[in-house]
Amino acid sequence: MGPHDLVERVMLMGHAAAPLPCRLVAAAYRDEQEASDKVNRLGAGVDACLFASPVPYDLARRSGVLTMPATYVQLGGAALIAALARAALDERIDPRRVSVDVLSRADVEEAYADLGLPAGEVHSRDEPGATGTITAFHERLVRQGLSTGALTCLPAVADRLQAAGVPTIRIRPTSAAIRTALHTATLLGAHHRLEESQLTVILVEVPTLREPVRRAAPRHWRDELRLSLHRLLVQEANRINAAVTPVDDHSYMVTATRGSVATATEGFRVLPFAARVREELGLAVEVGVGMGRTAHDAEAHARAAMARTQAGKQAQGFAVDREGRALVPAPRMPPQGGGQLKPKGVEVLARLAAKLEGGDTVVDAESAGKMLGVTPRTARRLLRTLVDEGLAWPLPPNRTPQPGRPRQLYRLIVEKLGGH
């Protein structure tokens, strides 16, 4: 990824310089500011990015579009010395009094020391900036007589300076630097491909299904719930080319690759499947993600991550890598919609909890209305409020052969009354 002339050089020497079989994708631009857009367009189609210089690399990194390994062609060392040699052949330029951009001061001083030249009157600027800003840096020094010419790493800056009549030498990477960078990028891409294809297991458990059946609760709703959850997980798994297997009455195993799971979790920041399960089925799920060299290792790490989740240590991560370490960054739980518990919802839940019999926490609008002394219509509205505030879960409708609307059941989360 770089200016057209450099991209052409890389493509011509590419496969001969690469240590492994690979496919090169040319992404030429007219200005370094286009780098982020180029990365976005390539997306998941590449395993690694090789940039023409530190400038487009930094622009892409700071914009947050780099989701794959990346490196850049070094322009210090031999490339700078070659530019100084060309400058010495230009009668207008004194290599001891020039301005240099992009490269660090340490790189500049090292090159001058290797040549036995003083660098005291050499002006350098390694801060990023727009093309116009960097052009003005060089031009001002020449106009003030502090510099005899400009050494620039940026083609667009070189074009502007030459148009303004400023003696300019463009710092171009050497063939050896390109070969080294291409070698590094190829190895990074191969490692990334292996990492992305790493076996990953996701365990999903449903606390509601894990609890013992209440005598007053309809028994068949648990079967409906399992079927609904299985169907939803299969749909989600199909999006990431994964497979779903029921483990027992209350848990499922999803087998995928690290790359597909990373995409579905925003880089392991969001619990997989949790938001959709909550929105469509009104259920909370516990999730553990594990990676490993074998299916057995990946499942063992997923169970370790699940144990951490159930122990309330979610800030440490819900995913464990193949070395058994929790992945960083820590996950961001899907929004709960209501943030802090609202007093009204807590009050309604407390009143219902006080009237529950036999420990059963499943109600419908009719039974809730009798407990609260309101009409079923008002009770239905109050139950929906509890759902919005995370104080109740809507269960699959209780289908009966009787005509009319099927009963909508809700499980009250009375555990949330503990701190109120």
N, C-alpha and C positions, 0 to 999 in steps of 0.2 A: 504494500500500500504506500504510494508515494507519487512523485511527479512522473510524467510519461517516460522520460528518458531513463530514469532509474528503474522503473518497473520493467522496461524493455530489457535492460541489462540483466536483471534478476531472472526473467523468464528465459533468456537465451542460455544462461549458465546453470539454471536451476537444477535439473535432474542430475546433471553430472556432479554438482556440488552437494546434493542432498545425501545423507547417510542411509536413508531408507526410501523405499518406493513411496511416492506421494503424488498428489495432484496439486498443481499450482494454479491459483485463481488470481488473475490480474485485477487490481483495483486502483486505477490511476486517477489523480485529481489535479486540478489547476491551482488549488490553494490548500494549505494545511488545515484551514477551518472546515474543510469538507470531510475530514477524517472520520468524525463521529457518525456522520450520515452514511458513509461508506460501510462502516462496521455494522450499523443497523440493517442495511440492505443485505449484507452477507448473512447476518444472523447465525443460525445453527448450521449453516452450510459449510462452515470451516472449523477445523480443530485447533488452529493457532493463527495468530496474526503477526506478520513481519512488517514493521513500519520503516520508512525511509530515514527517519532521524528521531531524536527524543521529542521533538515538537509535536508531531501528530500523535505520537504515543501518549504524551501527557494530556493532550486535548481529549483524546478518546477515554483515557482513564478517568479524568476529572468529570467528564459528562456522565459517567456511570454506565456506558454502553458495552464495556468489555466484559463478556461473560466467558471468555476462553483465554487460555494463556497467550501472552504477547511479548514480543521483544522488538528491538530496533537495531538498525545498522549503526555501528560506532563511527563517529566522524572526528574523533580526536586521534592522537597518535600519528600514524602514517598518513591519514587523510589530511590532517592539518599541515604536516611537514611537506606533503606534495603541493598543497595550496601555496605555502610560503615559497617553495621553489619556483612556482609559476609567477608569484608576485615579484620575485627577484629579477625575473626576465622582463618585467614591465618597467620601462624607464620612468614612469610617473610615480611608482610606488617604492617606498623605503620600508622593507619588512619590519624594521625596528620601530616604525611609527604608523601603526595601522589600528583599525577597530575590528573586533571579532564578536559575532553573536552566537547564541545557543550553547557553545561549549563552556564548561566551567573554567574558572580562573586557574584551578589546579592543572587541568588539561593543557591550557595555554602555556603556563609556566614550565611544565614538563617538556613540552615540545621545543620551546626556546632553549631550555637547558641542554637538551640533546643536540641542538645545533650550535651551541656555544654563543647564542645571541642574547643580549639584554632584553628584558621584557618590561622594563620600567615605564616606557612610553607607549606600551600597547594597552588599548582600552578594550575591555571585554564586558559583555552583557549576556548573562545566561537566564535572565528572567523571561518568562513567556510574555507574549504580547501580540497585538494585531500587526498585520503586515505594515501598515502605515506608521505605527509607533516605532518598530524596529528600523524601518527605512529612515525615519527622522533622526534616530540615534546616530546612525552612520553619517548621514548628510550633515548634521550639525557639527560634528567633530571635524569634518573636512573643511567646511566653510569657515570654521574658527581657526584653522591652521594647526589643529592639534593632531591631525591624522593625515596621511598621504593617500589613504585608500581603505576600502572595506573588504573584509573577508567574511562572507556570509554563507550559512548552511541552507538558506531558504531561496528557492528559485524565484518566487514572486518578488522578494526583496531585491534580488540581483537584477531583475528586469527593471524595477523602478529606479534603482540607483544608476544603472547604465543610461536610462532615458533622461535622467537628471544631469548626466555628464560626470558622475562620480566614478573614479577608477575603482573597479570592482573585480574581485576574484571569488568565484564560487567554490566552496569547499565540497568536493565530491568524494564519496566513499571509494576506497580502493577495492580492487577485485578480491583481495584477501579478506577485507572486512565484510564484503557481501557474502563470500563463501562461509565465513565463520558465523555470521548472523543467520544464514539459511540453515546451516547445520544445527544451530541452537533451536531455531523455530521448528524444524522437523522433529527433533527429539521431544520438544515440549508438546507438539501435536500428538505424537505417538503415545506419550504418557497420558495426555488428556483423554485420548480415545480409550485407553485401557481403564482409566478411572471412571469414565462415563459409562462403560459397559459393565462395571463392577456389579456383581449380584447384590440386590437389595431386597429385604423383606420388611413389609409393613404389617404389624399386628394391630387389629382394631377390635376393641372390646366395648360392649354396651352394658354399663352398670345396671340399667333397668331390667335387662334380660337375665342378668346374673342373680338378681334378687329372687327369693322364694315366692311362689305364686300365692296371692291372697285369696282366701275362700270367696270373698265377695266380688272379686274381680272376674270378668269374663275370661275364660281360659283361652278361647280361640284367638283373642287379639294378639297374644304373644306369637302365635304362628304367622298371623298376618304381618306383624311387625318384622319378624325375621325375613319373610319373603320380600317385603318392601325394601328392607335394608340391603339384602343380597342383590336385588335388582339395581338399586342405586349404586352400590359398590362396583358391580359389573360395568355399568355405564361409565363410571369414572375411570375404571381400570382400562377400558377400551381406548380412552383418550390418550393414555400413556403407554399403550401396548403392554399391559400387565395382565396377570392372571389372578383370579380370586378363588380361594378355597375355604369353605366353612371348616372351622376347627372343632367347635362344639356348639352348644345351644346359645352361647352369648359372645362368640368371638370368630373373627375371620382372618385369613392370612392373604396378603396381596404380594405377589412376587414380581419384581420389576428390575430396572437397571438404575444405577445412581443418577445418570443423566436425566432420565424421565422423571424420577422423583424430585430431583432438584428443580426442574421446571415447574412441576405441580405445586411446589411448596415455596416458591420465590426464594430459592437458594436456602432451603431448610429454615425459613423464618416463620412459616405458617403451617399449622397442623394439616396434614392431608385429609381431605374428605370431611373434616369436622364442620365447616361452615354449611355445606350443602345438607349434610345429615340433620343438623339442627334446624335449618330453615324449612326443609320439606317434611321431616318426620318428627320434629320437636324433641330430638334426643341429644343428649351429651354423649360423646364417645371418648374413650381413652386410647391413645395411639402411641406406639413405639416403633421406631425405624432402626433397622440394623443392617450393616454391610459386612461382607466377609468374602473370603476366597472360596468358600463352599456354602451350600445351602444351609448346612448344619450350623456353621459359624454365623451366618447372617441371621438365622432365626434366634440363636443364643444371644446375639447382640441386641436384637429387637426386643427380646424378653427383658434384658437388662434395662433398656431404655423405658419399657413399659413399667417396670418396677419403680424407676425413678419418677415417672409421671404419677403413678398411684401414691407415691410417698410424698407428693406435693413439692417436689424439687424441680419443677418444670423450667425454672430459670437456668438450669444447667444444661438444657437441651433435650429435645425429644428424639434425637437421632444419635446413633453411636457408629463410628467408623469401624473399619475392619481391624483396627488395632485396639478397639475397645474404649476409645476416647469419645466423650461427648462432643458433637460438632458445634462449632461457633460460627455464626452468631446464634444467640439464644432465640427461641421461637417467639413470634408475636402471635398471641392468641387471637382468633377471629373476634371481631367486636361483638359484644353481648347485646348491643342495641339500646340498653338503658343505662349503662354505666353504673352509677350508685343506685341502690334500691330505693324506690319511692315509698314514702310512708304509707300512702293509701294502699298500695299493693300488699305491703307487709301486714297492714291491719286486716285486710280481707283474708289473707292467708291464715293469720292467727285465729280469726273467728271460725274459719272452716276447720282448722286443725283441732280446735277445742270441741267440735261436734263429731269428729270422726270416731267410728266405733271399730274395735277389733284391730286397730293398727292399719286398716286399709286406707290407702291414699289416692284411690282412683274414684273420680266423681264425674257426673255429667251435669248439664244445665238444670235438669229437674231436681236432682238430689241436692245440688248446691243451692238452688233457690229455696228449698225447704229449710236448709240449715241457716241461711242468711235471712229468711223471712221476706224474700223478694220474688218477683215473677221469674219464670224460666228465661224470658227474654233479657231481663236485667242481669240475671245470673250468667247468661251466656256472654254478655258484654264484659262483666267483671272477670270471667275466666280468661277471656282474650287479653284483658289487661295484665293478668298474671303471667300469661305466656310472653307478652311483650317485655315484661320486666324480668324474665328469667326465673319466675317463681312457680311455673307449671309447664308441663310438656303435653302437647296434644297427641293423643294416641290414634292409631288407625280407627276409622269409624266402625262402630259395632253393627255390622249388617245383619238384619233379621228379615224373615219372610213377611213381616208385617208391612202394610203400606205406609207411606209417608217418609219424612226425613230420617235417615239412620242416626242413631244416637252417637254424638261426638263425646268421647271420653277424654279426660284430662288426668294426668298424674300430678298431684301436688308435691312440690319439693319442700317438704316441711323441715328438711335439714337446714334450710337457710334461715330458719327462725332462731337458730342457736345463738347468734350474736345480737339479737334484737329483743 
